[in-house]
Amino acid sequence: MIKKNIIGVIHARGGSVRIPMKNIKLLNGKPLISYMINAALGSDYIRRVIVSTDNLDIKNVALDCGAEVPFDRPKHLSTDCPSELVTKHALEFVEAEEQKIVDIVV
């Protein structure tokens, strides 16, 4: 069986309208984002876990949790925009960086 090239992209902008900085608020003593990062890192299929963020505090928490934050999310994607644009940006970044096609993005 051929192994697919699968990446995980977690969206975590700092400017949430309802709960500012919700991604790093503590839930049961851990940052909220850590639950998603740990689940993705525990997958046998996801090769890279990337957090797309525009915020340095979120970036640092994500890195501490073991995710990659290989770019700063562009300003035009740091507003309340369609999530598929954020995923597309991350996909295009990874494919350009690695010079190979990603099969699946989750």
C-alpha positions as a Markdown table, in Angstrom:
| # | Residue | x | y | z |
|---|---|---|---|---|
| 1 | Met | 0.0 | 0.0 | 0.0 |
| 2 | Ile | 1.3 | 3.4 | -0.9 |
| 3 | Lys | 1.4 | 5.9 | 2.0 |
| 4 | Lys | -0.4 | 9.1 | 1.3 |
| 5 | Asn | 1.3 | 12.5 | 1.9 |
| 6 | Ile | -1.1 | 13.9 | 4.6 |
| 7 | Ile | -0.7 | 17.2 | 6.5 |
| 8 | Gly | -2.9 | 18.6 | 9.3 |
| 9 | Val | -3.6 | 22.3 | 9.4 |
| 10 | Ile | -5.0 | 24.0 | 12.6 |
| 11 | His | -6.4 | 27.4 | 12.2 |
| 12 | Ala | -5.7 | 29.6 | 15.2 |
| 13 | Arg | -6.0 | 33.4 | 14.7 |
| 14 | Gly | -5.6 | 35.7 | 17.6 |
| 15 | Gly | -8.6 | 38.0 | 16.8 |
| 16 | Ser | -11.5 | 35.8 | 17.7 |
| 17 | Val | -14.6 | 37.9 | 18.1 |
| 18 | Arg | -16.5 | 36.0 | 20.8 |
| 19 | Ile | -13.6 | 34.8 | 23.0 |
| 20 | Pro | -10.4 | 36.7 | 22.3 |
| 21 | Met | -7.3 | 34.4 | 22.3 |
| 22 | Lys | -9.5 | 31.4 | 22.9 |
| 23 | Asn | -6.9 | 29.0 | 21.4 |
| 24 | Ile | -4.6 | 29.5 | 24.3 |
| 25 | Lys | -7.2 | 29.8 | 27.1 |
| 26 | Leu | -6.8 | 27.0 | 29.6 |
| 27 | Leu | -9.2 | 24.1 | 29.6 |
| 28 | Asn | -8.6 | 21.6 | 32.4 |
| 29 | Gly | -5.2 | 23.1 | 32.9 |
| 30 | Lys | -4.0 | 22.9 | 29.3 |
| 31 | Pro | -4.3 | 25.4 | 26.4 |
| 32 | Leu | -7.3 | 24.6 | 24.2 |
| 33 | Ile | -5.2 | 24.3 | 21.1 |
| 34 | Ser | -3.1 | 21.6 | 22.7 |
| 35 | Tyr | -6.0 | 19.1 | 22.5 |
| 36 | Met | -6.1 | 19.5 | 18.7 |
| 37 | Ile | -2.4 | 19.4 | 18.3 |
| 38 | Asn | -2.0 | 16.3 | 20.5 |
| 39 | Ala | -4.8 | 14.5 | 18.6 |
| 40 | Ala | -3.2 | 15.3 | 15.2 |
| 41 | Leu | 0.3 | 14.3 | 16.4 |
| 42 | Gly | -1.1 | 11.0 | 17.6 |
| 43 | Ser | -2.3 | 10.1 | 14.2 |
| 44 | Asp | -0.5 | 7.4 | 12.3 |
| 45 | Tyr | -1.4 | 9.1 | 9.0 |
| 46 | Ile | -0.7 | 12.9 | 9.5 |
| 47 | Arg | 2.9 | 13.6 | 8.5 |
| 48 | Arg | 3.1 | 17.2 | 9.6 |
| 49 | Val | 0.9 | 19.2 | 12.0 |
| 50 | Ile | 1.0 | 22.9 | 11.1 |
| 51 | Val | -0.7 | 25.8 | 12.9 |
| 52 | Ser | -1.7 | 28.8 | 10.9 |
| 53 | Thr | -1.7 | 31.8 | 13.1 |
| 54 | Asp | -1.2 | 35.6 | 13.1 |
| 55 | Asn | -0.3 | 35.8 | 16.8 |
| 56 | Leu | 3.1 | 35.3 | 18.5 |
| 57 | Asp | 1.6 | 34.0 | 21.8 |
| 58 | Ile | -0.4 | 31.3 | 19.9 |
| 59 | Lys | 2.7 | 30.5 | 17.9 |
| 60 | Asn | 4.7 | 29.9 | 21.0 |
| 61 | Val | 2.1 | 27.7 | 22.6 |
| 62 | Ala | 1.7 | 25.7 | 19.4 |
| 63 | Leu | 5.5 | 25.2 | 19.2 |
| 64 | Asp | 5.6 | 24.2 | 22.9 |
| 65 | Cys | 2.9 | 21.6 | 22.1 |
| 66 | Gly | 4.9 | 20.1 | 19.3 |
| 67 | Ala | 3.3 | 21.6 | 16.2 |
| 68 | Glu | 5.0 | 23.4 | 13.4 |
| 69 | Val | 4.4 | 27.1 | 12.7 |
| 70 | Pro | 6.5 | 27.6 | 9.6 |
| 71 | Phe | 5.0 | 30.9 | 8.5 |
| 72 | Asp | 3.1 | 33.9 | 9.8 |
| 73 | Arg | -0.5 | 33.9 | 8.5 |
| 74 | Pro | -0.9 | 36.9 | 6.1 |
| 75 | Lys | -3.0 | 39.8 | 7.2 |
| 76 | His | -5.7 | 39.3 | 4.5 |
| 77 | Leu | -6.3 | 35.8 | 6.1 |
| 78 | Ser | -6.3 | 37.1 | 9.6 |
| 79 | Thr | -9.8 | 38.4 | 9.5 |
| 80 | Asp | -13.1 | 36.5 | 9.5 |
| 81 | Cys | -12.4 | 34.9 | 6.1 |
| 82 | Pro | -13.4 | 31.5 | 4.7 |
| 83 | Ser | -11.4 | 28.8 | 6.3 |
| 84 | Glu | -10.7 | 27.1 | 3.0 |
| 85 | Leu | -8.5 | 30.1 | 2.1 |
| 86 | Val | -6.4 | 29.6 | 5.2 |
| 87 | Thr | -6.0 | 25.8 | 4.4 |
| 88 | Lys | -5.1 | 26.6 | 0.8 |
| 89 | His | -2.4 | 29.1 | 1.9 |
| 90 | Ala | -0.9 | 26.4 | 4.2 |
| 91 | Leu | -1.1 | 23.8 | 1.5 |
| 92 | Glu | 0.6 | 26.0 | -1.1 |
| 93 | Phe | 3.3 | 26.9 | 1.4 |
| 94 | Val | 4.1 | 23.2 | 2.2 |
| 95 | Glu | 4.1 | 22.2 | -1.5 |
| 96 | Ala | 6.4 | 25.0 | -2.4 |
| 97 | Glu | 8.7 | 24.3 | 0.5 |
| 98 | Glu | 8.9 | 20.6 | -0.1 |
| 99 | Gln | 8.6 | 20.6 | -3.9 |
| 100 | Lys | 6.1 | 17.8 | -3.8 |
| 101 | Ile | 2.3 | 17.4 | -3.9 |
| 102 | Val | 0.3 | 16.9 | -0.7 |
| 103 | Asp | -2.4 | 14.3 | -1.2 |
| 104 | Ile | -4.7 | 15.2 | 1.7 |
| 105 | Val | -5.1 | 18.1 | 4.1 |
| 106 | Val | -7.1 | 17.7 | 7.3 |
